[in-house]
Amino acid sequence: MFQLIFRLTMSLTLGLMLWLPQAAPVAAQGDFSPAIVVNDSVITRYELAQRALMLQLLNAPGNVDELAREQLIDDRLRLAASSAAGIVPSTEEVLEGMDEFAGRANLTREEFVQALGGAGVSEQTFRDFVTAGLAWRQLIQARFGGRSAASRGEIERALAGRGGGSGIRVLISEIIMPAPPPQAEAVRQRAIEIARTRSPEQFSAAARQFSVTPSRAQGGRLDWQNLEDLPPQLRPLILALAPGQVTDPLPIPNAVALFQLRAIEETDFQAAEVGAVEYAAYYMPGGRSADTLAKARVLASRVDRCDDLYGVARDQPEDVLERGTLPPAQLPTDIAIELSKLDPGEVSTVLTRSNGQTLVFLMLCGRTAALSDEVDEDNLALGLRNRRLANFADSFLAQLRSDARIVER
């Protein structure tokens, strides 16, 4: 939440402050009828309107009405969890938080409150906003602070992930063919035959017939990709090819992969090196059966981010959901290949485990840029600790959401 607060605050300029008193005020009485009930806590329509107006004044991106709704629901859950742990920010702490927030717009708390008030946003709305964030930060620190320190090995792995971009991009096609044990040898022989082709048309025909990736509909053809976006394990294989050539069959768990280079070019663009990739893998029994793939499509329509999978995996064995953060070179090859094609929040259902009996519902959570040489180890350790705390906070909030009873009125 505080990252969002800081982003919003930085966009609040003195020019905006001069505009605020001219904005149309919210009706004095407001509408205090219930709009949402979160467990036993009521969110009124007045609160929704106030939060939406404040977010609009702070130039929040997206639909401010939807953002206000989501923030207020989360705030109720944060405050309830904090209160249950005996954490209630003091008046002095809340005022200091308000001072800090206003200071990021180069204003005093009084000037900030006056400017908001001139646009119809009450001081209490601002106070509630800050209070929920403070309570949550204190709770996360108390609950997870002892588990958030980065180990020496994690610091060294992050330092090892530094590097610069190459300025090369490639146009490739892909084939990934399932190869469960009974068919493994036959699939391997087929892959050897396909690898001998130099024709993009023949490779595309094979992709349409045998591949299980979504790109099969385009004959396995992928769009231009920066070399740095490809898995480190794949880069030297691609660079060794001339246009039209195909890699040797690449064995991956329960499958065989092939890649054909269609074109390569140098660009002025210098891609940022990825230092770490965060992903989630939810394991679904049934492999690539029609029933399991249908369930995976339904699940993909329901989840927008990796944290949503905690609710899906609730009450199931712990090993049904795996979440990891690794440098690209340390990712399993098949995982790395699929993640390289995804944006954060996107899903792949190409891979399997357990000899093809388990489908891997793979989601990319995010990528972290490699650190520059100027970053010292103390700052690196602090950054890793803060990132881990943020992950703990996101996961805990996702669990609270999953357990909550949320009723729209």
Buried (B, 14 or more C-beta within 10 A) or exposed (E): BBEBBEEBBEEBEEEBBEBBEEBEEBEEEBEEEEBBBBEEBBBBBBBBBBBBBBBBBBBBEEEBEEBBBEBBBBBBBBBBBBEEEEBBBEEEBBBBBBBBBBEBBEBEBEBBBBBBBBBBBBBEBBBBBBBBBBBBBBBBBEBBEEEBEBEEEBBEBBBEBBEEBBBBBBBBBBBBBBBBEEBBEEBBEBBEEBBEBEEBEBBBBBBBEBBBBEBBEBBBBBEBBBBBBBBBBBBEBBBEBEEBBBBEBBBBBBBBBBBBBBEBEEBEEEBEBBBBBBBBBBBBEBBBBEEBBEBBEEBBEEBEBBBBBBBBBEEEEEEBBBBBBBBBEBBBBBBBBBBBBBEBBEBBBBBBBBEBBBBBBBBBBBBBEBBEEEBEEEEBBEBBBEBBBBBBBBBBBBBBBBEBEEEEE
